[in-house]
Amino acid sequence: MAYDVQVTIDCAQPHEQAKWWAETLGWQVEPTDGNFVRGLVEKGHAREEDTVVFEGNLVWKIGAAIANPDNPNGPRILFQSVPEPKTVKNRQHLDVRVGDDREAVAKKLGARGARILHRGSQGPFDWITMADPEGNEFCLT
């Protein structure tokens, strides 16, 4: 039996990270129904401190997810809030397949807050290792 997966990334600012990555990948941030969230708080099923207003919408404070609009059954990425800062290299990372446009994409992402950590190659493969605005590593391949 095969299973679906969700990639979860720990971060300090999940809504900002989701927005940044959605733009980077051409994906969409999954919408949150602020009225639904408000209703749960009003009925006592959730607490006000579990919510935050992001870009004018009431959302869950703990996380935000993105998905590929062209592949609704594909994996999603969830950005979840954690209290501790990132301190060491990721044990897992995303490879973003951009083909021969690596340098142009790296420059564009750099203008949006990412930074280049390393350029590598092995045999016929070239990549650029970068860090997103919170320091999570990913590769442009």
DSSP file with accessible surface (Angstrom, degrees, kcal/mol):
  #  RESIDUE AA STRUCTURE BP1 BP2  ACC     N-H-->O    O-->H-N    N-H-->O    O-->H-N    TCO  KAPPA ALPHA  PHI   PSI    X-CA   Y-CA   Z-CA
    1    1 A M              0   0  193      0, 0.0     2,-0.2     0, 0.0     0, 0.0   0.000 360.0 360.0 360.0 130.7    0.0    0.0    0.0
    2    2 A A        -     0   0   98      1,-0.0     2,-0.3     0, 0.0     0, 0.0  -0.616 360.0-150.4 -91.4 150.7    1.4    3.4   -1.0
    3    3 A Y        -     0   0  178     -2,-0.2     2,-0.2     0, 0.0    -1,-0.0  -0.898  10.9-126.3-119.5 150.4    1.1    6.5    1.2
    4    4 A D        -     0   0  153     -2,-0.3     2,-0.3    70,-0.0    70,-0.1  -0.549  28.6-148.0 -83.5 159.1    0.8   10.2    0.5
    5    5 A V        -     0   0  103     -2,-0.2    71,-0.5     2,-0.0     2,-0.4  -0.916  13.1-158.8-128.9 156.1    3.3   12.5    2.1
    6    6 A Q  E     -a   76   0A  75     -2,-0.3     2,-0.5    69,-0.2    71,-0.2  -0.995  19.6-136.9-126.0 134.8    3.3   16.1    3.4
    7    7 A V  E     -a   77   0A  48     69,-2.3    71,-3.0    -2,-0.4     2,-0.5  -0.829  21.0-162.3 -91.0 128.0    6.6   17.9    3.8
    8    8 A T  E     -a   78   0A  61     -2,-0.5     2,-0.5    69,-0.2    71,-0.2  -0.956   4.3-165.8-116.5 130.2    6.7   19.9    7.1
    9    9 A I  E     -a   79   0A  26     69,-3.1    71,-2.4    -2,-0.5     2,-0.2  -0.964  15.1-137.9-118.8 122.2    9.1   22.7    7.7
   10   10 A D  E     +a   80   0A  73     -2,-0.5     2,-0.3    69,-0.2    71,-0.2  -0.563  39.6 149.8 -73.8 141.6    9.7   24.1   11.1
   11   11 A C  E     -a   81   0A   6     69,-2.3    71,-2.1    -2,-0.2    73,-0.1  -0.963  53.5-120.4-161.7 173.1   10.0   27.9   11.2
   12   12 A A  S    S+     0   0   53     -2,-0.3    -1,-0.1     1,-0.2    69,-0.1   0.805 107.4  33.4 -90.7 -35.5    9.4   31.0   13.3
   13   13 A Q     >  +     0   0   99      1,-0.1     4,-2.5    67,-0.1     5,-0.2  -0.754  66.6 176.1-124.7  81.1    7.0   32.8   10.9
   14   14 A P  H  > S+     0   0    6      0, 0.0     4,-2.6     0, 0.0     5,-0.2   0.862  78.8  49.6 -61.3 -36.1    4.9   30.2    9.1
   15   15 A H  H  > S+     0   0   15      2,-0.2     4,-2.2     1,-0.2     5,-0.2   0.918 113.3  46.0 -72.4 -38.8    2.7   32.6    7.2
   16   16 A E  H  > S+     0   0   89      2,-0.2     4,-2.5     1,-0.2    -1,-0.2   0.916 114.5  48.8 -66.6 -41.8    5.6   34.6    5.9
   17   17 A Q  H  X S+     0   0    5     -4,-2.5     4,-2.9     2,-0.2     5,-0.3   0.922 110.5  50.5 -63.6 -44.1    7.4   31.4    4.9
   18   18 A A  H  X S+     0   0    0     -4,-2.6     4,-2.6    -5,-0.2     5,-0.2   0.933 112.0  47.6 -60.4 -43.7    4.4   30.0    3.2
   19   19 A K  H  X S+     0   0   93     -4,-2.2     4,-2.1     2,-0.2     5,-0.2   0.933 113.2  48.1 -62.8 -45.1    4.0   33.2    1.2
   20   20 A W  H  X S+     0   0   23     -4,-2.5     4,-2.3     1,-0.2    -2,-0.2   0.942 115.7  43.2 -61.6 -48.0    7.7   33.3    0.2
   21   21 A W  H  X S+     0   0    4     -4,-2.9     4,-2.7     2,-0.2     6,-0.4   0.863 109.7  56.3 -70.0 -34.9    7.7   29.6   -0.8
   22   22 A A  H  X>S+     0   0    7     -4,-2.6     5,-1.8    -5,-0.3     4,-1.4   0.945 111.8  43.6 -61.5 -44.5    4.4   29.8   -2.7
   23   23 A E  H  <5S+     0   0  118     -4,-2.1    -2,-0.2    -5,-0.2     3,-0.2   0.921 113.5  52.1 -65.3 -40.6    5.9   32.7   -4.8
   24   24 A T  H  <5S+     0   0   25     -4,-2.3    -2,-0.2     1,-0.2    -1,-0.2   0.908 119.7  33.0 -61.9 -43.4    9.2   30.8   -5.2
   25   25 A L  H  <5S-     0   0   45     -4,-2.7    -1,-0.2    -5,-0.1    -2,-0.2   0.541 107.1-116.4 -92.2  -9.1    7.5   27.6   -6.5
   26   26 A G  T  <5S+     0   0   55     -4,-1.4    -3,-0.2    -5,-0.2    -4,-0.1   0.770  74.9 129.9  74.5  24.2    4.6   29.1   -8.3
   27   27 A W      < -     0   0   55     -5,-1.8     2,-0.4    -6,-0.4    41,-0.2  -0.298  55.8-111.9 -96.4-172.8    2.3   27.4   -5.8
   28   28 A Q  E     -B   67   0A 124     39,-2.6    39,-2.2    -2,-0.1     2,-0.3  -0.967  17.8-119.1-127.0 142.4   -0.6   28.8   -3.8
   29   29 A V  E     -B   66   0A  63     -2,-0.4    37,-0.3    37,-0.2   -10,-0.0  -0.616  40.8-113.0 -72.2 131.4   -1.0   29.3   -0.1
   30   30 A E        -     0   0   66     35,-3.0    35,-0.3    -2,-0.3    -1,-0.1  -0.543  38.3-116.1 -67.2 129.1   -4.0   27.3    1.0
   31   31 A P        -     0   0  126      0, 0.0     2,-0.4     0, 0.0    -1,-0.1  -0.296  20.8-147.6 -69.8 150.9   -6.7   29.7    2.1
   32   32 A T        -     0   0   41     32,-0.0     2,-1.1    26,-0.0     3,-0.1  -0.973  15.4-130.2-115.9 133.3   -8.0   29.9    5.6
   33   33 A D     >  -     0   0   99     -2,-0.4     4,-2.2     1,-0.2     3,-0.3  -0.712  19.8-168.3 -84.7  99.6  -11.6   30.8    6.3
   34   34 A G  H  > S+     0   0    9     -2,-1.1     4,-2.8     1,-0.2    -1,-0.2   0.837  85.3  55.4 -59.7 -34.5  -11.3   33.5    8.9
   35   35 A N  H  > S+     0   0  140      2,-0.2     4,-2.4     1,-0.2    -1,-0.2   0.895 107.7  49.5 -66.2 -38.1  -15.0   33.4    9.6
   36   36 A F  H  > S+     0   0  124     -3,-0.3     4,-2.1     2,-0.2    -2,-0.2   0.937 112.2  47.7 -64.1 -45.6  -14.8   29.7   10.4
   37   37 A V  H  X S+     0   0    1     -4,-2.2     4,-2.0    21,-0.2    -2,-0.2   0.943 111.9  49.8 -60.8 -47.1  -11.8   30.3   12.7
   38   38 A R  H  X S+     0   0   82     -4,-2.8     4,-2.9     1,-0.2    -1,-0.2   0.913 108.8  53.6 -59.4 -41.1  -13.6   33.2   14.4
   39   39 A G  H  X S+     0   0   18     -4,-2.4     4,-2.0     1,-0.2    -1,-0.2   0.897 106.9  50.8 -61.9 -40.1  -16.7   31.0   14.9
   40   40 A L  H  <>S+     0   0   42     -4,-2.1     5,-2.3     2,-0.2     6,-1.1   0.900 112.0  47.5 -64.8 -38.8  -14.6   28.3   16.6
   41   41 A V  H ><5S+     0   0   22     -4,-2.0     3,-1.6     4,-0.2    -2,-0.2   0.946 111.3  50.3 -66.4 -46.2  -13.1   30.9   19.0
   42   42 A E  H 3<5S+     0   0  144     -4,-2.9    -2,-0.2     1,-0.3    -1,-0.2   0.846 110.7  49.6 -62.1 -32.8  -16.5   32.3   19.8
   43   43 A K  T 3<5S-     0   0  158     -4,-2.0    -1,-0.3    -5,-0.2    -2,-0.2   0.439 117.4-113.0 -85.3  -1.2  -17.9   28.9   20.5
   44   44 A G  T < 5S+     0   0   63     -3,-1.6    -3,-0.2    -4,-0.3    -2,-0.1   0.592  86.6 116.9  82.2  11.1  -15.0   28.1   22.8
   45   45 A H  S   <S+     0   0  142     -5,-2.3     2,-0.3    -6,-0.2    -4,-0.2   0.571  82.8  20.9 -86.0 -11.4  -13.5   25.3   20.6
   46   46 A A  S    S-     0   0   17     -6,-1.1     2,-0.3    -5,-0.2    -2,-0.2  -0.952  82.2-115.2-147.6 163.9  -10.3   27.4   20.0
   47   47 A R    >   -     0   0  141     -2,-0.3     3,-1.9     1,-0.1     4,-0.2  -0.801  18.7-125.8-106.5 148.9   -8.5   30.2   21.8
   48   48 A E  G >  S+     0   0   91     -2,-0.3     3,-2.0     1,-0.3    -1,-0.1   0.878 111.8  61.1 -55.9 -38.6   -7.9   33.7   20.6
   49   49 A E  G 3  S+     0   0  109      1,-0.3    -1,-0.3    -3,-0.0     0, 0.0   0.611  92.9  66.4 -69.8  -8.3   -4.2   33.2   21.3
   50   50 A D  G <  S+     0   0   51     -3,-1.9    11,-2.9    11,-0.1    12,-0.5   0.450  99.8  65.5 -85.1  -1.7   -4.2   30.3   18.8
   51   51 A T  E <   -D   60   0B  12     -3,-2.0     2,-0.3     9,-0.3     9,-0.2  -0.765  57.0-176.6-119.7 165.5   -4.9   32.8   16.0
   52   52 A V  E     -D   59   0B  55      7,-2.2     7,-2.9    -2,-0.3     2,-0.6  -0.975  30.4-116.0-153.1 152.5   -3.2   35.8   14.3
   53   53 A V  E     -D   58   0B  96     -2,-0.3     2,-0.5     5,-0.2     5,-0.2  -0.856  33.7-177.9 -93.6 122.3   -4.2   38.2   11.6
   54   54 A F  E >  S-D   57   0B  42      3,-2.8     3,-1.8    -2,-0.6    -2,-0.0  -0.989  70.2 -18.7-124.4 120.2   -2.1   37.9    8.5
   55   55 A E  T 3  S-     0   0  130     -2,-0.5    -1,-0.1     1,-0.3     3,-0.1   0.879 129.8 -50.1  50.7  42.8   -2.6   40.2    5.6
   56   56 A G  T 3  S+     0   0   73      1,-0.2     2,-0.4    -3,-0.0    -1,-0.3   0.472 117.6 105.9  83.0   2.2   -6.0   41.1    7.0
   57   57 A N  E <  S-D   54   0B  62     -3,-1.8    -3,-2.8   -23,-0.0     2,-0.5  -0.941  71.3-122.7-119.2 137.5   -7.3   37.5    7.4
   58   58 A L  E     +D   53   0B  16     -2,-0.4     2,-0.3    -5,-0.2    -5,-0.2  -0.643  45.9 165.8 -76.5 123.1   -7.7   35.7   10.7
   59   59 A V  E     -D   52   0B   8     -7,-2.9    -7,-2.2    -2,-0.5     2,-0.4  -0.864  44.5 -83.3-134.0 166.4   -5.6   32.5   10.5
   60   60 A W  E >   -D   51   0B  79     -2,-0.3     3,-0.7    -9,-0.2    -9,-0.3  -0.594  34.2-144.0 -72.2 131.8   -4.3   29.8   12.8
   61   61 A K  T 3  S+     0   0  109    -11,-2.9   -46,-0.2    -2,-0.4   -10,-0.2   0.852  89.3  65.2 -65.0 -35.2   -1.1   31.0   14.4
   62   62 A I  T 3  S-     0   0  110    -12,-0.5    19,-3.3     1,-0.1     2,-0.3   0.740 109.3 -17.8 -69.0 -26.2    0.7   27.6   14.3
   63   63 A G  E <   - C   0  80A  15     -3,-0.7     2,-0.3    17,-0.2    17,-0.2  -0.999  39.4-149.4-172.1 169.7    1.0   27.1   10.6
   64   64 A A  E     - C   0  79A  10     15,-1.9    15,-3.3    -2,-0.3     2,-0.3  -0.980  20.1-150.6-149.7 147.3    0.3   27.7    6.9
   65   65 A A  E     - C   0  78A   5     -2,-0.3   -35,-3.0   -35,-0.3     2,-0.3  -0.865   3.0-158.5-123.6 155.4    0.4   25.3    4.0
   66   66 A I  E     -BC  29  77A   0     11,-2.5    11,-2.2    -2,-0.3     2,-0.3  -0.923   9.8-173.7-127.5 155.5    1.1   25.6    0.2
   67   67 A A  E     -BC  28  76A  26    -39,-2.2   -39,-2.6    -2,-0.3     9,-0.1  -0.981  33.8-102.9-146.2 157.0    0.1   23.3   -2.6
   68   68 A N    >   -     0   0   41      7,-0.5     3,-1.7     3,-0.4     6,-0.3  -0.714  24.8-154.6 -80.7 115.6    0.8   23.0   -6.4
   69   69 A P  T 3  S+     0   0   53      0, 0.0    -1,-0.2     0, 0.0   -42,-0.1   0.760  94.7  54.7 -66.0 -20.5   -2.4   24.3   -8.1
   70   70 A D  T 3  S+     0   0  147      1,-0.2    -2,-0.0     2,-0.1   -43,-0.0   0.515 115.7  37.8 -87.1  -7.4   -1.5   22.2  -11.2
   71   71 A N    X   +     0   0   78     -3,-1.7     3,-2.3     1,-0.1    -3,-0.4  -0.551  64.5 170.9-141.7  71.3   -1.3   19.0   -9.1
   72   72 A P  T 3  S+     0   0  106      0, 0.0    -1,-0.1     0, 0.0    -2,-0.1   0.718  82.2  50.2 -61.7 -19.0   -4.0   19.1   -6.4
   73   73 A N  T 3  S+     0   0  144     -5,-0.0     3,-0.1     2,-0.0    -2,-0.0   0.412  93.9  98.7 -96.0   1.3   -3.3   15.5   -5.4
   74   74 A G  S <  S-     0   0   23     -3,-2.3   -70,-0.0    -6,-0.3    -3,-0.0  -0.149  88.0 -68.5 -79.1 179.3    0.4   16.0   -5.1
   75   75 A P        -     0   0   66      0, 0.0    -7,-0.5     0, 0.0     2,-0.3  -0.265  46.4-147.9 -66.8 156.3    2.3   16.7   -1.8
   76   76 A R  E     -aC   6  67A  79    -71,-0.5   -69,-2.3    -9,-0.1     2,-0.5  -0.801   9.1-129.4-116.8 163.5    1.8   19.9    0.1
   77   77 A I  E     -aC   7  66A   8    -11,-2.2   -11,-2.5    -2,-0.3     2,-0.5  -0.978  18.4-161.8-117.4 125.7    4.3   21.8    2.2
   78   78 A L  E     -aC   8  65A  36    -71,-3.0   -69,-3.1    -2,-0.5     2,-0.6  -0.918   4.6-156.5-107.3 129.4    3.2   22.8    5.8
   79   79 A F  E     -aC   9  64A   0    -15,-3.3   -15,-1.9    -2,-0.5     2,-0.4  -0.933  18.8-171.1-103.9 119.2    5.2   25.5    7.6
   80   80 A Q  E     -aC  10  63A  68    -71,-2.4   -69,-2.3    -2,-0.6   -17,-0.2  -0.931  22.5-116.7-119.6 141.6    4.7   25.1   11.3
   81   81 A S  E     +a   11   0A  43    -19,-3.3   -69,-0.2    -2,-0.4   -71,-0.1  -0.505  32.9 177.7 -74.5 133.2    5.8   27.4   14.1
   82   82 A V        -     0   0   24    -71,-2.1     0, 0.0    -2,-0.2     0, 0.0  -0.968  30.9-132.4-131.8 151.7    8.3   26.2   16.6
   83   83 A P  S    S+     0   0  127      0, 0.0    -1,-0.1     0, 0.0   -71,-0.0   0.792  82.4  76.4 -77.2 -25.8    9.8   28.1   19.5
   84   84 A E  S    S-     0   0  109      1,-0.1    -2,-0.1   -73,-0.1     2,-0.1  -0.605  79.8-122.2 -90.9 146.1   13.5   27.3   18.9
   85   85 A P        -     0   0   98      0, 0.0     2,-0.3     0, 0.0    -1,-0.1  -0.387  36.4 -92.1 -77.2 160.6   15.6   29.0   16.1
   86   86 A K        +     0   0   75     48,-0.2     3,-0.1     1,-0.1     4,-0.0  -0.549  50.4 166.3 -69.7 133.4   17.3   27.0   13.4
   87   87 A T        +     0   0  120     -2,-0.3     2,-0.3     1,-0.2    -1,-0.1   0.609  51.7  31.0-126.0 -22.2   20.9   26.2   14.6
   88   88 A V  S    S-     0   0  106      1,-0.1    -1,-0.2     0, 0.0     3,-0.1  -0.848  93.0 -66.9-134.4 174.1   22.4   23.5   12.3
   89   89 A K        -     0   0  143     -2,-0.3    -1,-0.1     1,-0.1    -2,-0.1  -0.251  58.8-101.2 -60.9 143.7   22.3   22.3    8.8
   90   90 A N        -     0   0   31      1,-0.1    -1,-0.1    -4,-0.0     3,-0.1  -0.372  17.1-150.2 -60.7 145.6   19.0   20.7    7.6
   91   91 A R  S    S+     0   0  239      1,-0.1     2,-0.3    -3,-0.1    -1,-0.1   0.651  88.9  28.3 -87.2 -20.8   19.0   16.9    7.5
   92   92 A Q  S    S+     0   0  162     45,-0.1     2,-0.3     2,-0.0    45,-0.1  -0.961  74.0 175.6-132.6 154.2   16.5   17.1    4.6
   93   93 A H        -     0   0   86     -2,-0.3     2,-0.4    -3,-0.1    45,-0.2  -0.976  30.5-103.9-153.1 165.2   16.0   19.8    2.0
   94   94 A L  E     -e  138   0C  38     43,-0.6    45,-2.6    -2,-0.3     2,-0.6  -0.744  20.5-149.6 -91.2 139.6   14.1   20.6   -1.1
   95   95 A D  E     -e  139   0C  87     -2,-0.4     2,-0.7    43,-0.2    45,-0.2  -0.959  11.7-158.0-103.6 117.9   15.6   20.4   -4.5
   96   96 A V  E     -e  140   0C  19     43,-3.6    45,-2.5    -2,-0.6     2,-1.0  -0.889  11.3-142.8 -99.6 113.7   13.9   23.0   -6.7
   97   97 A R        +     0   0  219     -2,-0.7    43,-0.1    43,-0.2    -2,-0.0  -0.662  40.6 149.5 -84.6 103.0   14.3   21.9  -10.4
   98   98 A V    >   -     0   0   32     43,-2.6     3,-1.3    -2,-1.0    -1,-0.2   0.354  39.1-149.0-113.6   0.2   14.9   25.1  -12.4
   99   99 A G  G >   -     0   0   38     42,-1.3     3,-0.8     1,-0.2    -1,-0.3  -0.337  67.2 -12.6  68.4-141.4   17.1   23.6  -15.2
  100  100 A D  G 3  S+     0   0  150      1,-0.3     3,-0.4     2,-0.1    -1,-0.2   0.477 120.7  80.6 -77.4   0.1   19.7   25.9  -16.7
  101  101 A D  G <>  +     0   0  106     -3,-1.3     4,-2.8     1,-0.2     5,-0.3   0.201  55.4 119.7 -89.1  17.4   18.2   29.0  -15.2
  102  102 A R  H <> S+     0   0   43     -3,-0.8     4,-2.9     1,-0.2    -1,-0.2   0.886  73.2  45.9 -52.1 -50.2   19.9   28.4  -11.9
  103  103 A E  H  > S+     0   0  100     -3,-0.4     4,-2.3     2,-0.2    -1,-0.2   0.926 114.9  46.8 -64.3 -42.5   21.9   31.6  -11.8
  104  104 A A  H  > S+     0   0   67      2,-0.2     4,-2.3     1,-0.2    -2,-0.2   0.919 115.0  46.6 -65.5 -41.9   19.0   33.8  -12.8
  105  105 A V  H  X S+     0   0   30     -4,-2.8     4,-3.0     2,-0.2     5,-0.3   0.924 110.8  52.7 -66.8 -41.3   16.7   32.2  -10.3
  106  106 A A  H  X S+     0   0    2     -4,-2.9     4,-2.4    -5,-0.3    -2,-0.2   0.916 110.0  48.6 -60.1 -41.5   19.3   32.4   -7.6
  107  107 A K  H  X S+     0   0  172     -4,-2.3     4,-1.8     2,-0.2    -1,-0.2   0.928 112.3  48.3 -64.4 -44.4   19.6   36.2   -8.3
  108  108 A K  H  X S+     0   0  126     -4,-2.3     4,-0.7     1,-0.2    -2,-0.2   0.926 113.6  46.5 -62.4 -43.7   15.8   36.6   -8.2
  109  109 A L  H ><>S+     0   0    1     -4,-3.0     5,-2.4     1,-0.2     3,-0.6   0.864 107.7  57.5 -68.6 -34.6   15.5   34.7   -4.9
  110  110 A G  H ><5S+     0   0   36     -4,-2.4     3,-1.5    -5,-0.3    -1,-0.2   0.896 102.6  54.2 -60.3 -38.5   18.4   36.6   -3.4
  111  111 A A  H 3<5S+     0   0   92     -4,-1.8    -1,-0.2     1,-0.3    -2,-0.2   0.736 107.6  52.5 -67.4 -19.9   16.5   39.9   -4.1
  112  112 A R  T <<5S-     0   0   52     -4,-0.7    -1,-0.3    -3,-0.6    -2,-0.2   0.236 133.9 -82.6-100.9  10.0   13.6   38.3   -2.1
  113  113 A G  T < 5S+     0   0   44     -3,-1.5    -3,-0.2     1,-0.4    -2,-0.1   0.392  89.6 120.9 111.6  -5.9   15.7   37.4    1.0
  114  114 A A      < -     0   0    8     -5,-2.4    -1,-0.4    -6,-0.1     2,-0.3  -0.440  45.2-150.7 -81.6 166.3   17.4   34.1    0.1
  115  115 A R  E     -F  131   0C 138     16,-2.0    16,-2.4    -2,-0.1     2,-0.4  -0.995  16.2-115.1-140.5 148.6   21.2   33.8    0.1
  116  116 A I  E     +F  130   0C  67     -2,-0.3    14,-0.3    14,-0.2     3,-0.1  -0.660  30.2 172.8 -81.0 131.6   23.6   31.6   -1.7
  117  117 A L  E     -     0   0C  76     12,-3.2     2,-0.3    -2,-0.4    13,-0.2   0.726  62.4 -10.3-104.9 -33.6   25.5   29.1    0.5
  118  118 A H  E     -F  129   0C 102     11,-1.8    11,-3.1     2,-0.0     2,-0.4  -0.973  47.6-142.1-167.1 145.4   27.4   27.0   -2.0
  119  119 A R  E     +F  128   0C 128     -2,-0.3     2,-0.3     9,-0.2     9,-0.2  -0.979  34.4 176.0-112.8 133.3   27.8   26.1   -5.7
  120  120 A G  E     -F  127   0C  12      7,-2.6     7,-2.5    -2,-0.4     2,-0.3  -0.908  17.9-177.1-136.4 161.8   28.4   22.5   -6.4
  121  121 A S  E     -F  126   0C  79     -2,-0.3     2,-0.3     5,-0.2     5,-0.2  -0.979   4.2-179.9-154.6 148.5   28.8   20.0   -9.2
  122  122 A Q  E >   -F  125   0C 144      3,-2.6     3,-2.3    -2,-0.3    -2,-0.0  -0.892  67.3 -44.0-150.4 117.1   29.4   16.3   -9.5
  123  123 A G  T 3  S-     0   0   69     -2,-0.3    -1,-0.1     1,-0.3     0, 0.0  -0.347 127.8 -15.0  58.7-129.0   29.7   14.7  -12.9
  124  124 A P  T 3  S+     0   0  114      0, 0.0     2,-0.4     0, 0.0    -1,-0.3   0.460 118.6  97.2 -84.1   2.7   27.0   16.1  -15.1
  125  125 A F  E <   +F  122   0C 144     -3,-2.3    -3,-2.6    16,-0.0     2,-0.3  -0.787  46.9 180.0-102.3 132.9   25.0   17.6  -12.2
  126  126 A D  E     +F  121   0C  76     -2,-0.4     2,-0.3    -5,-0.2    -5,-0.2  -0.953   8.4 166.9-124.2 147.5   25.3   21.3  -11.1
  127  127 A W  E     -F  120   0C  66     -7,-2.5    -7,-2.6    -2,-0.3     2,-0.5  -0.977  29.4-138.4-153.7 162.7   23.4   22.9   -8.2
  128  128 A I  E     -FG 119 140C   2     12,-1.8    12,-2.8    -2,-0.3     2,-0.5  -0.993  19.0-147.7-124.3 120.2   23.3   26.0   -6.1
  129  129 A T  E     +FG 118 139C  25    -11,-3.1   -12,-3.2    -2,-0.5   -11,-1.8  -0.790  28.3 171.9 -88.2 128.4   22.7   25.5   -2.4
  130  130 A M  E     -FG 116 138C   0      8,-3.5     8,-2.3    -2,-0.5     2,-0.4  -0.800  28.5-130.9-128.6 171.1   20.7   28.4   -0.9
  131  131 A A  E     -FG 115 137C   0    -16,-2.4   -16,-2.0    -2,-0.3     6,-0.2  -0.986  21.6-131.8-124.4 136.3   19.0   29.4    2.3
  132  132 A D    >   -     0   0    0      4,-2.4     3,-2.4    -2,-0.4   -19,-0.1  -0.137  48.4 -78.6 -73.6 179.1   15.5   30.8    2.5
  133  133 A P  T 3  S+     0   0   62      0, 0.0    -1,-0.1     0, 0.0   -19,-0.0   0.751 135.3  46.5 -57.3 -21.5   14.8   33.9    4.6
  134  134 A E  T 3  S-     0   0   56      2,-0.1   -48,-0.2  -121,-0.0   -20,-0.1   0.366 123.7-101.7 -99.5   3.8   14.8   31.9    7.8
  135  135 A G    <   +     0   0   11     -3,-2.4     2,-0.4     1,-0.3   -21,-0.0   0.501  69.3 148.5  95.3   2.8   17.9   30.0    6.9
  136  136 A N        -     0   0   18    -47,-0.1    -4,-2.4     1,-0.1    -1,-0.3  -0.597  45.9-124.6 -73.4 127.6   16.4   26.7    5.7
  137  137 A E  E     + G   0 131C  31     -2,-0.4   -43,-0.6    -6,-0.2     2,-0.3  -0.404  37.6 161.4 -75.1 147.2   18.6   25.1    3.0
  138  138 A F  E     -eG  94 130C   1     -8,-2.3    -8,-3.5   -45,-0.2     2,-0.4  -0.953  27.7-128.1-152.9 163.2   17.4   24.2   -0.4
  139  139 A C  E     -eG  95 129C  10    -45,-2.6   -43,-3.6    -2,-0.3     2,-0.6  -0.947   3.6-144.3-119.9 140.0   19.1   23.5   -3.7
  140  140 A L  E      eG  96 128C   0    -12,-2.8   -12,-1.8    -2,-0.4   -43,-0.2  -0.908 360.0 360.0 -94.4 118.2   18.4   24.9   -7.2
  141  141 A T              0   0   41    -45,-2.5   -43,-2.6    -2,-0.6   -42,-1.3  -0.782 360.0 360.0-118.1 360.0   19.1   22.0   -9.6
